[in-house]
C-alpha cells in the first residue's frame, strides 16, 4: 500500500461514524469504570491514568498561555510534577495551576460529546495524538512507561480492534474520566484537612488570586460534577 492510499485509509477511518452501541454495553462500561474508581486496590492502579490527564492538563495550559514547558514527571505513587517557566503570577500561571484537577473531567466531557456524535475511532486517534504529544515532555522512566503503555493500548485497539471492541474501550475510558474526575478532588480536600498540606494546586491558586483554597476546591468539584452530569446524559441519550 502506497503512502497516499495509507493516508486515505487512516483519514477515512478517523472521520467515519460508527453505529451507536447497544444500551447494555454503555451501562456495562459505566459499571466497569465505577469498579475501577471505587475499590482502593484498583484505584491505586487506575489513578495513574488520572495523573496522566492531570499533568497533561497542566502542560497543555502552560503551552497555550505561552509559558515554557520544561518537562513532566509521573511517579509510581500516582503523584506528578509539571515544570514550566514564565511570569510567576498572572493569567498564564493561574490557568496552568487550575488545569490539573479540571483536565480529567473536561477530557471526559469532550469524549462524551464525540461518542454522542458516534465518532468512536476519532476519539481513539485524538487520544493517541494527545498521548504522543505528552510523551515528548516526559522526563522520567516511570512516566515514559505509563504513557507508552496507555498510548499503545489506544493505538492497538483503534487500529486492530473490532468495531464493538473499539466502542467498549472508548465508552469505558470516557466513563472512567468522568467518574474519576470527582475522587481526586475529594482526596485533595481530605489531605488538606488531615495533613495540613499547603502546597496543593488549590493553595497555589489561593496565593495567586487571593481567593481561599476551599473556594478553588469547590470550583474543581463543580467542574467534575457538572461534567459527570452532562457527560452521562450524552452517553445515555
Phi, psi and omega per residue, in radians:
X1 nan 2.216 -3.136
X2 -1.347 3.018 -3.050
X3 -1.103 -0.729 -3.118
X4 -1.097 -0.731 3.132
X5 -1.178 -0.691 3.107
X6 -1.112 -0.717 3.131
X7 -1.105 -0.721 3.112
X8 -1.113 -0.701 3.122
X9 -1.068 -0.773 -3.124
X10 -1.152 -0.848 -3.102
X11 -1.128 -0.654 3.101
X12 -1.109 -0.715 -3.131
X13 -1.184 -0.702 -3.068
X14 -1.240 -0.672 -3.072
X15 -1.524 -0.180 -3.104
X16 -1.263 2.747 3.019
X17 -1.842 2.681 3.136
X18 -2.060 2.609 3.101
X19 -1.034 2.544 3.106
X20 -1.101 2.385 3.140
X21 -1.235 2.831 3.087
X22 -1.104 2.667 -3.066
X23 -1.064 -0.600 -3.123
X24 -1.086 -0.595 -3.141
X25 -1.222 -0.696 3.103
X26 -1.072 -0.764 3.141
X27 -1.214 -0.645 3.112
X28 -1.136 -0.665 3.097
X29 -1.150 -0.662 3.084
X30 -1.101 -0.739 3.114
X31 -1.115 -0.719 3.119
X32 -1.129 -0.702 3.124
X33 -1.142 -0.713 3.123
X34 -1.112 -0.660 3.115
X35 -1.126 -0.549 3.126
X36 -1.337 -0.270 -3.067
X37 -1.750 -0.683 -2.957
X38 -1.399 -0.955 -3.092
X39 -1.172 2.315 -3.068
X40 -1.021 -0.762 -3.125
X41 -1.048 -0.741 3.119
X42 -1.236 -0.642 -3.128
X43 -1.115 -0.622 3.123
X44 -1.073 -0.502 3.096
X45 -1.515 -0.861 -3.061
X46 -1.220 -0.377 -3.136
X47 -1.109 -0.347 3.068
X48 -1.030 -0.626 3.118
X49 -1.164 -0.683 3.100
X50 -1.114 -0.680 3.120
X51 -1.116 -0.683 3.075
X52 -1.027 -0.812 3.132
X53 -1.158 -0.713 -3.123
X54 -1.056 -0.953 -3.107
X55 -1.223 -0.564 3.042
X56 -1.103 -0.620 3.079
X57 -1.113 -0.786 3.070
X58 -1.009 -0.815 -3.083
X59 -1.125 -0.771 -3.130
X60 -1.134 -0.730 3.111
X61 -1.092 -0.687 3.110
X62 -1.079 -0.760 3.139
X63 -1.160 -0.742 -3.106
X64 -1.171 -0.468 3.121
X65 -1.697 0.226 3.033
X66 1.132 0.554 2.933
X67 -1.509 2.758 3.140
X68 -1.566 2.004 -3.116
X69 -1.523 2.038 -3.076
X70 -1.553 -0.585 -3.125
X71 2.917 2.898 -3.131
X72 -2.299 2.381 3.099
X73 -2.149 2.360 3.076
X74 -2.063 2.333 -3.044
X75 -1.996 2.785 -3.066
X76 -1.205 -0.310 3.077
X77 -1.517 0.231 3.131
X78 1.233 0.225 2.974
X79 -1.531 2.979 3.136
X80 -2.717 2.953 -3.135
X81 -2.581 2.236 3.048
X82 -2.020 2.183 -3.079
X83 -1.929 2.132 3.070
X84 -2.380 2.754 3.139
X85 -2.199 2.677 -3.080
X86 2.676 -2.896 3.109
X87 -0.988 2.305 -3.098
X88 -1.275 -0.195 3.094
X89 -2.340 3.097 3.090
X90 1.802 3.072 -3.056
X91 -1.007 -0.702 -3.111
X92 -1.070 -0.773 3.130
X93 -1.189 -0.675 3.134
X94 -1.121 -0.826 -3.141
X95 -1.117 -0.669 3.119
X96 -1.111 -0.769 3.140
X97 -1.178 -0.603 -3.083
X98 -1.381 -0.260 -3.000
X99 -1.355 -0.310 -3.046
X100 -1.158 -1.078 -3.090
X101 -1.247 -0.372 3.137
X102 -1.519 -0.293 -3.069
X103 -1.112 -0.876 -3.102
X104 -1.015 -0.873 3.137
X105 -1.149 -0.607 3.135
X106 -1.237 -0.625 3.029
X107 -1.119 -0.705 3.074
X108 -1.083 -0.692 3.123
X109 -1.148 -0.744 3.072
X110 -1.086 -0.702 3.090
X111 -1.122 -0.679 3.097
X112 -1.099 -0.649 3.099
X113 -1.112 -0.729 3.111
X114 -1.146 -0.741 -3.138
X115 -1.183 -0.596 3.079
X116 -1.103 -0.523 3.058
X117 -1.550 0.141 3.087
X118 1.138 0.580 3.118
X119 -1.784 1.152 -3.077
X120 -1.164 -0.924 -3.094
X121 -1.120 -0.640 3.102
X122 -1.061 -0.738 3.105
X123 -1.050 -0.789 -3.113
X124 -1.104 -0.725 -3.112
X125 -1.283 -0.596 3.033
X126 -1.081 -0.700 3.101
X127 -1.084 -0.736 3.122
X128 -1.075 -0.761 -3.131
X129 -1.119 -0.777 3.139
X130 -1.100 -0.739 3.135
X131 -1.186 -0.620 3.090
X132 -1.132 -0.702 3.086
X133 -1.128 -0.675 3.113
X134 -1.161 -0.642 -3.091
X135 -1.003 -0.632 -3.112
X136 -1.074 -0.511 -3.045
X137 -1.698 -0.027 -3.129
X138 -1.273 2.406 -3.042
X139 -2.165 0.284 3.046
X140 -2.531 2.795 -2.998
X141 -1.150 -0.774 -3.123
X142 -1.100 -0.727 3.104
X143 -1.097 -0.725 3.115
X144 -1.047 -0.804 3.139
X145 -1.107 -0.746 -3.116
X146 -1.057 -0.802 -3.086
X147 -1.256 -0.676 3.124
X148 -1.110 -0.777 3.136
X149 -1.110 -0.799 -3.133
X150 -1.132 -0.842 3.131
X151 -1.120 -0.654 3.111
X152 -1.098 -0.681 3.108
X153 -1.101 -0.770 3.110
X154 -1.088 -0.769 -3.110
X155 -1.129 -0.838 -3.086
X156 -1.092 -0.735 -3.127
X157 -1.244 -0.648 3.127
X158 -1.212 -0.515 -3.064
X159 -1.633 -0.678 -3.029
X160 -1.948 -0.291 -3.035
X161 -1.289 2.649 3.050
X162 -1.203 2.928 -3.134
X163 -1.047 -0.728 -3.122
X164 -1.204 -0.669 3.112
X165 -1.151 -0.721 3.093
X166 -1.050 -0.772 3.142
X167 -1.099 -0.801 -3.121
X168 -1.078 -0.767 -3.130
X169 -1.142 -0.763 -3.124
X170 -1.146 -0.806 -3.134
X171 -1.145 -0.719 3.116
X172 -1.102 -0.721 3.131
X173 -1.117 -0.743 -3.131
X174 -1.211 -0.772 3.062
X175 -0.993 -0.711 -3.119
X176 -1.097 -0.804 -3.139
X177 -1.097 -0.682 3.136
X178 -1.161 -0.791 -3.110
X179 -1.307 -0.683 -3.088
X180 -1.325 -0.197 3.092
X181 -1.196 -0.361 -3.069
X182 -1.487 -0.790 -2.984
X183 -1.073 -0.754 3.139
X184 -1.059 -0.543 3.117
X185 -1.191 -0.736 3.082
X186 -1.124 -0.683 3.096
X187 -1.146 -0.645 3.111
X188 -1.024 -0.871 -3.127
X189 -1.197 -0.628 3.075
X190 -1.078 -0.715 3.115
X191 -1.150 -0.705 3.127
X192 -1.125 -0.667 -3.097
X193 -1.305 -0.728 -3.064
X194 -1.380 -0.803 -2.976
X195 -1.782 -0.133 -3.103
X196 1.183 0.471 -3.115
X197 -1.057 2.300 -3.120
X198 -2.226 0.319 3.123
X199 -1.997 0.289 -3.101
X200 -1.348 2.969 3.087
X201 -1.030 -0.674 -3.129
X202 -1.122 -0.697 3.134
X203 -1.243 -0.641 3.076
X204 -1.107 -0.741 3.097
X205 -1.127 -0.620 3.095
X206 -1.093 -0.724 3.118
X207 -1.201 -0.578 -3.109
X208 -1.327 -0.559 -2.993
X209 -1.945 -0.300 -3.055
X210 1.412 0.015 3.072
X211 -1.611 2.614 -3.058
X212 -1.135 2.572 3.113
X213 -1.065 -0.563 3.129
X214 -1.131 -0.574 3.076
X215 -1.111 -0.709 3.133
X216 -1.221 -0.637 3.039
X217 -1.062 -0.705 3.115
X218 -1.112 -0.706 3.094
X219 -1.075 -0.807 3.107
X220 -1.003 -0.773 -3.100
X221 -1.169 -0.710 3.118
X222 -1.103 -0.750 3.105
X223 -1.039 -0.763 -3.126
X224 -1.140 -0.766 -3.091
X225 -1.242 -0.710 3.113
X226 -1.152 -0.733 3.101
X227 -1.076 -0.727 3.120
X228 -1.102 -0.756 -3.124
X229 -1.139 -0.859 -3.114
X230 -1.173 -0.800 -3.125
X231 -1.062 -0.719 3.118
X232 -1.080 -0.746 3.140
X233 -1.080 -0.720 -3.138
X234 -1.211 -0.730 -3.111
X235 -1.194 -0.595 -3.108
X236 -1.611 -0.174 -3.037
X237 -1.319 nan nan
